[in-house]
Amino acid sequence: MKADDERRVTITAIAREAGVSVPTVSRVLNGRSDVAPGTRERVEELLRHHGYRRRGNRTVTRANLVDLVFNDLDSPWAVEIIRGVEDVAHRAGAGTVVSAIHRESTSTRQWLQNLRARATDGVIFVTSQLSQPVHAQLRRLNVPVVVVDPAGVPATDVPSVGATNWTGGLAATEHLLGLGHRRIGFVAGPANLLCSRARLDGYRAGLEAAGVPLDDRLVQPGDFYHASGFAAGSALLDLDDPPTAIFAASDQMAFGVYEAVRQRGSRVADDISVVGFDDLPEARWASPPLTTVRQPLAEMGRLAARTVLRLAQGEQIESPRVELATELVVRDSSAPVPR
């Protein structure tokens, strides 16, 4: 084909060059399993070579399924994102397939194999590193992708949805500084996640703006889960000069800090202030209710679902990276420095 023809390549042209029928090309595009491996490979190579993309018109075939992929599903914030995706998918007449790939290559290969055996309108990855091989496989299947809270910087052609994590980290730190705290501990999330690094950077920026030196001993590693919050909180409280406040980069880690405070015979707010991040439903029911940074998790899921469904219809996305606003929610776990 000539260069001018490649820009307006059709399924018919692909079928003619591959020596197969138009329905066969359509089955490859929709990820159907009833295509011989050699034929599929030949058609996918031609689709990739000519840069074929589905057009946004009424001939686009809908699978009425959206795939939602997590590394782990054992977190309350995952439920909030699922709720948002399911809300939009249901309104669009689509089902939601939820999977966990657990960062293992064998698990990823199995998931891809399952995906090839059926059709999908698009895939939403959550807190994941979309690897180049997986991205390439999805491009061959002509499956649109959106990433929520990407682990690293996503490819320029992959839309992503996140929150203003840096601003949230700054707001939490400024809140504690405003209460008179100067020794503020920080429990960080996984270092490989962009959202974790942004929250830590916001904490550092708040201290710097207030002229408070950063004490590296006050920054402890965590993984967003309760146990790491307990371990980090214990380490901070056992310092010779412990902090008067602790900002945890997730609500679950903040609840772990609560337990570390309790086991030392102290009281949250009365003896040490604690701030979290996420505003999970249980934050308001904790004792005392948790001051936290609200992350619009369900809305992030809704936006990701709307975006991937638009891509499935061949629509253009206005911005590849969207960040939804965070908000500080002040409750009873933060108080002025005790005398």
N, C-alpha and C positions, 0 to 999 in steps of 0.2 A: 504493500500500500504506500501511496505517496504521503508526504508530511501533511498536506492539506486535508487528506482523507482521514488521517489519524485523529484529527481534532473532532471529527463528527462520525467516528466509527460506530456502527450499529451491531446489534446481535446477529443480524443476517450476514453482515460482512465477516464477522468473527466465525460464524458457522461455516461459511463458504471456504474461508482460508484453512480452517481446521479439518474440513472434509466431513463434517457431521451435520445433523439437523438442527434447526433453530430450537426446538424443544430440549435437545440435549444441552445446548449452551445455557438455556434458561434453568435447567436442573442444576448445572454447575454453579450458576450465580446464586441460586437459592440454597446451596449447601446440601442438596439431596444426595442420598447414599447410592441411588440406583444408576450410577455411572461408572464404567470401567476405569480403574486407576490410571491406565495409560491415556485414555481419552480425557479424563479430568485434568491430568497434568498438562496435556497439550493445549487444552482450552484455557486453563488458568494462565499459562505462559503467554498466550496471545492476548488475553485480557490485560495482563500486566504490561506487556510490551506496548500495546496501543493506548494504555492509560484509560481503559474503559471505566466509566462511572454511570450508574443508573440515572436516568433523567427524571426530573420531578414532574411526572404527568400521570394520568390515570391508568397507564399501562403497568405501573409498578405493582408487583405482587406483594401483598402483605402477608407475613407469617403469623401476625397477631401474637407474637411472643417477644419479650424483652429479657435478656440474660443479665443477671446481677451477680457479680463475682467478688467475693471477699477473700482475704488471706485467712481470716478467722471469723467465726460467727458467735464467739462466746463473750460478747460485749453488749451492754444495753444500747450503746450508740448505734450499733448495727441495726437494731430493731427500728430505731427512729428513721434511719435512711431507707430501710425496706418499706416502712409505712409510707414515706413520701413517694417512692418509685411506684409502689402498688397503687396509690391513689391516682396518679396520672395514667398509668397503664390501664387500669380498670375503666377510666373515663374514655380512653381511646379504644376500648374493646379488645385489649390485649392482656394476655396472662404474663406472669412474672416467674422466671426460673431462677432460683437462688442457688448458688454453688459456693463452695470453699475449696481453694486449691492448696492451702497450707504451705506455700512457698516451695513445694517439691516439684522437681522436673517431671517425675512420673505422674504426679497428680495433674500437672498442667497438660501433659500429653493425653491423658485420659479425657480431660475436659474438652480438649480440642477435637478428639476423636468423636466424642458424643455430639459436639456441635456440628461436625461435618455430616452426621447422620440425620440431621433435621435442619429445618429453616429457623432463622431468627431475624427479627427486625433490627437488632443492634445489641451491643454489649456495653455494660457499665461496670468498670473496674473501680474498686474502693480501696484507698490507701495501698495501692499496688505499684510496683515497678513494671510498666508495660514493656517487656523485652522486645528487642528488634525481631527475633524469630516469630514470636507470637503475633506481633503487629503485622508482619509480612504474611503470615498465614491468614489472618482476618482480612487483609487487603485482597488476597487471592479469592477469598470467598465473597468479596464485596460487602462485608459486614461493617457498618459504621461503629465507631468506638468513642466513648466518653469516659474520662477518668475523674473520680471524686477524690479530693485530697491526694494527689499523686505523690508517690514516694520520692521520685526525682523530677527533674524538669522533663515534661513530656515532649514528644516530637511536635514540631510546629503544626502538623496537620491533624493533631489529636486535641479536640476541645477538652477543657478541664474545668471543674467546678470546685471551689474552695471557700474559705471564710477569711476574714481579715484577722489572721492569727497574730501578726505583729502588733496590730492596734489593740487586740484583746490583751496580749501580754503586757503592753504598756499601760492600759487602763487598770488592770489588776494591781500592778506595781505602784502606780500613782495613787490608787485608793489607799493602799497600806502606808505609803509615805505620808499621805494627808492625815492619817491617824497618828502620826508621830513615830512610826517604826523606822529604824535605821538599819537594824540587822534583820534582813529578810531572806529566809532560806528559799531555795527554788528546787523543786523536784521535776527534772526534765523528762520528756518522752523519748521514744526511740530516736537516736541520732540520725538514722537514715531517712527519716521522714521530713519533708519540707515544712509541714505544719509544726512539728516539734522544734525545729531550728528557729522558725519565725517567732514562736512564743518565747523562747529563750532570748532571742535578740530584742524583743520588746521589753522583757524584764531588765536586760542590761541597759537599754536605752533610757528606761525610767530612772534607774539608779544614777546613770551618768548625768542626766538632765538635772537631777536634784543635788549633784555634787557629792554623792555617796560612793566611796570606793567599792569596787567589786571584790569581795572575798571569795576566792575560788573554793574554799572549804564549805561555803554555804550553798554550792550548786552540787546536787546529788543526782546520779542517773536513775532513770526509771523506764518502765515499758508500757505505761498507761493503765496497768492493772493494780488491784488492791495490794498484793504482796510486795510489789516494788515500792509502793507508797509507804507501807509500814516499815520496810527496811530503810528507806531513805529518811523518813521521819525520825526513826530511832537514831540513825547516825547523826542527824542534825541536833536532836535534843540531848545527845550524849557529849556534845562538844563542851570544852571548858567554858566557852562563852557562847551559849546557844542563841539562836535567833529568837526574836519576840514575835515573829510572824513567819508563816510558811505559805508560799504560793506553789501549788501543785498544778502541773500542766494537764491534768485531767481530773474529773470528779472522782473517778474510782481510786486514783492515787490519793486524793484528798481524804477519802474515807479511810484509807490505810493509815494516813497521818493521824486521823482521829483516834484510831486504836493505839498508836504509839503514844499519843498524849495520855490516853486513859490509863495505859499500863504503867505510866510513871506517876500516877496519882495526881495529875494536873487536869485542868479543865479548858476545853476549847473556848476561845473568846476571853474568859476571865483571866487565864494565864498565858495563853498563846493564841494568836489569830491564825485562821486557816482560810485560804481562798482556793477554789478549784477552777476548772475550765470545762465547759460543755453544757451545763445546766440540764443534766439528765432528770427525768421525772422524779427520782428519789431524792434529789438535792433539797427540795423544799420540805421533805418529810424527815430529813436527818435530825439528829439532836446534838447541837442546835442546828436549825436550818442553815444550809451552806451558802455563803457568799460565793458567787462564781461568775464566769464569763459565759454568757449564753451564745452558743453556736447554733445557727438555724439548721440543724441536721435534717429534719424532715423536708424543709424547703430546698436544701441542697439536693436531696433525692428527687424531689419534684422537678427541679430545673434540669438535672441530668437526664431524667426520663423524657422531658419535653424536647431536649436537645437531640437525643439519640433518635427519637421518632421523627423529628424534622429532617435529620440527615437521611433516615431511611426513605423519606419521600423525595430526596434529591435537593432539598432546600439548602441555601447558603447560610452559614452561621455568622452573625455580625462580629462577634469577638471570640477568639479561641480560648481565652482565659477569663473566667468570671469569678469574682470574690464577693460573697454576701457579707453583710455587716454583722459584726459581733456586738454584744451589749453587756456591760457590767450589771449584774443583778445583786444588789446589796441585801444580805439577810443578817442573821444573828451570829455568824461564826467569826466576824471581824469586829474589832473594837480598838479603842485607843490603847496605847502602851500602858500596861498596869504599873502603878507606882510601887 
